[in-house]
Amino acid sequence: MVEEDQRVRAELDATGELFGGYAPKMAEVHRRNAQEIEAMIEQYGWLGKSLVEEDGASAAWLILQHSIGHPELQRRCLPILQEAVERGEAEPAHAAYLEDRIRFFERRPQRYGTHFDWDENGQMSPYSLEDPERVDEYRRVVGLPPLEERIEEARKNTGEEPRPADLKKREDEMRAWAKSVGWL
């Protein structure tokens, strides 16, 4: 599932389709993978390190993280993943990313600063933060580097990525999509 996800992502990146909204081809991969991961989690619980080893646990997280068209699945799995973290079956950063992903799509401030978007100055920046003064503390607890390092990396990596011409239109489209699938 991860190989297909990454292959399709690379194809869409190469054609520029990845940056023009949620590409239907990517959405279809995410939909199929969400159904499969949901069935696995229903049968086995969280696919943790002792069940599927570290690579498998990371793959399960990535597939869940990319299941953005299935908000109820992500919401339902967050506490399952958090419990797996407490048992040492999953990485703390994975739960942090999923929590922020849910907050991002619900358009609520994030805790860990893991999700970025274009800001009003045309730069890739962390989406709204719950507590900017404590974000690095939160990040440190889950094994993430300081936010400033991540900002530098994100801006460096998006140097070639086309900035949306109309940020307001992009935000409106994102909200409409989020509402259509049940995030809002």
C-alpha positions as CSV (number, residue, x, y, z in Angstrom):
1,M,0.0,0.0,0.0
2,V,2.8,2.4,0.9
3,E,4.7,1.6,-2.3
4,E,1.6,2.4,-4.4
5,D,0.9,5.6,-2.4
6,Q,4.5,6.8,-2.9
7,R,4.6,5.8,-6.6
8,V,1.4,7.7,-7.4
9,R,2.5,10.7,-5.4
10,A,5.8,10.8,-7.3
11,E,3.9,10.5,-10.7
12,L,1.6,13.4,-9.7
13,D,4.5,15.5,-8.4
14,A,6.3,15.0,-11.7
15,T,3.3,16.2,-13.7
16,G,2.5,19.1,-11.3
17,E,-1.0,17.6,-10.6
18,L,0.0,17.0,-6.9
19,F,-0.2,20.7,-6.2
20,G,-3.5,21.5,-8.0
21,G,-5.8,20.3,-5.2
22,Y,-6.6,16.7,-4.2
23,A,-5.8,14.8,-7.4
24,P,-8.5,12.2,-8.1
25,K,-5.9,9.5,-8.7
26,M,-4.3,10.1,-5.3
27,A,-7.7,10.3,-3.7
28,E,-8.5,6.8,-5.1
29,V,-5.3,5.3,-3.8
30,H,-6.0,6.8,-0.4
31,R,-9.6,5.6,-0.4
32,R,-8.6,2.0,-1.2
33,N,-5.8,2.0,1.4
34,A,-8.1,3.5,4.0
35,Q,-10.6,0.6,3.5
36,E,-7.8,-1.9,3.9
37,I,-6.2,-0.3,6.9
38,E,-9.6,0.1,8.6
39,A,-10.3,-3.7,8.1
40,M,-6.9,-4.6,9.5
41,I,-7.3,-2.3,12.6
42,E,-10.8,-3.7,13.2
43,Q,-9.4,-7.3,13.1
44,Y,-6.1,-6.8,15.0
45,G,-6.2,-3.4,16.8
46,W,-3.3,-1.1,16.1
47,L,-0.7,-2.7,13.8
48,G,2.1,-2.2,16.3
49,K,5.7,-3.1,16.3
50,S,5.2,-6.5,18.0
51,L,2.7,-7.5,15.4
52,V,4.1,-6.1,12.2
53,E,7.6,-4.9,13.2
54,E,8.8,-1.3,13.1
55,D,8.5,-1.0,9.3
56,G,5.0,-2.3,9.3
57,A,3.9,0.0,12.2
58,S,5.3,2.9,10.3
59,A,3.5,1.8,7.1
60,A,0.2,1.5,9.0
61,W,0.7,5.0,10.4
62,L,1.5,6.5,6.9
63,I,-1.6,4.8,5.4
64,L,-3.8,6.2,8.2
65,Q,-2.2,9.6,7.9
66,H,-3.0,9.7,4.2
67,S,-6.6,8.6,4.8
68,I,-7.7,12.3,4.6
69,G,-11.0,11.5,2.9
70,H,-12.0,9.5,5.9
71,P,-12.2,11.8,8.9
72,E,-14.1,9.4,11.1
73,L,-11.4,6.7,10.6
74,Q,-8.7,9.1,11.6
75,R,-10.6,10.4,14.6
76,R,-11.5,6.9,15.7
77,C,-7.9,5.7,15.3
78,L,-6.2,8.6,17.2
79,P,-6.9,7.2,20.7
80,I,-6.0,3.7,19.5
81,L,-2.7,5.0,18.2
82,Q,-2.1,7.0,21.4
83,E,-2.7,3.8,23.4
84,A,-0.2,2.0,21.2
85,V,2.4,4.7,21.9
86,E,1.9,4.2,25.6
87,R,2.6,0.5,25.2
88,G,5.7,1.1,23.1
89,E,4.0,-0.2,20.0
90,A,4.1,3.0,18.0
91,E,6.2,6.1,17.7
92,P,5.1,9.1,19.7
93,A,5.7,11.4,16.7
94,H,3.2,9.3,14.7
95,A,0.4,10.2,17.2
96,A,1.5,13.8,17.2
97,Y,1.3,14.0,13.4
98,L,-2.1,12.4,13.3
99,E,-3.5,14.7,16.0
100,D,-2.2,17.7,14.1
101,R,-3.6,16.3,10.8
102,I,-7.0,16.1,12.4
103,R,-6.8,19.6,13.8
104,F,-5.5,20.9,10.5
105,F,-8.5,19.5,8.5
106,E,-10.9,20.6,11.2
107,R,-9.3,24.1,10.8
108,R,-8.3,24.1,14.5
109,P,-4.9,25.2,15.8
110,Q,-2.4,22.3,15.9
111,R,-0.3,21.4,18.9
112,Y,3.0,20.1,17.4
113,G,3.3,22.3,14.3
114,T,3.7,19.3,11.9
115,H,1.4,20.6,9.2
116,F,2.4,23.4,6.9
117,D,0.6,25.5,4.4
118,W,1.2,28.7,2.3
119,D,1.0,31.8,4.5
120,E,-0.1,35.3,3.4
121,N,3.5,36.1,2.4
122,G,3.7,33.2,0.0
123,Q,6.0,31.1,2.3
124,M,5.5,27.6,3.6
125,S,4.7,28.0,7.3
126,P,3.2,25.9,10.1
127,Y,-0.6,26.0,10.1
128,S,-2.0,27.9,13.2
129,L,-0.5,26.8,16.5
130,E,-2.4,26.2,19.7
131,D,0.5,27.4,21.9
132,P,3.4,28.9,20.0
133,E,5.4,29.5,23.2
134,R,5.3,25.8,24.1
135,V,5.3,24.2,20.7
136,D,9.0,23.2,20.9
137,E,8.4,21.6,24.3
138,Y,5.5,19.6,22.9
139,R,7.7,18.6,19.9
140,R,10.6,17.6,22.1
141,V,8.4,15.2,24.2
142,V,7.5,13.3,21.0
143,G,10.9,13.3,19.5
144,L,10.5,16.0,17.0
145,P,13.2,18.7,16.3
146,P,12.6,22.3,17.1
147,L,10.0,24.0,14.9
148,E,12.4,26.5,13.4
149,E,14.5,23.6,12.0
150,R,11.4,22.2,10.4
151,I,10.4,25.6,9.0
152,E,13.8,26.0,7.3
153,E,13.5,22.4,5.9
154,A,9.9,23.0,4.6
155,R,10.8,26.2,2.9
156,K,13.9,24.7,1.3
157,N,11.9,21.7,0.1
158,T,9.1,23.8,-1.4
159,G,11.4,26.1,-3.3
160,E,10.3,24.6,-6.6
161,E,6.7,23.9,-5.7
162,P,4.3,26.4,-7.4
163,R,2.7,28.7,-4.9
164,P,-1.1,29.0,-5.4
165,A,-1.9,32.1,-7.4
166,D,-5.0,32.8,-5.3
167,L,-4.6,31.8,-1.6
168,K,-8.1,32.8,-0.7
169,K,-9.5,30.7,-3.5
170,R,-7.3,27.8,-2.3
171,E,-8.5,28.1,1.3
172,D,-12.2,28.3,0.1
173,E,-11.6,25.1,-2.0
174,M,-10.0,23.3,0.9
175,R,-12.9,24.3,3.2
176,A,-15.4,23.1,0.7
177,W,-13.6,19.8,0.3
178,A,-13.2,19.4,4.1
179,K,-16.9,20.0,4.5
180,S,-17.8,17.6,1.7
181,V,-16.0,14.6,3.4
182,G,-17.0,15.4,7.0
183,W,-14.1,17.3,8.5
184,L,-16.2,20.5,9.0
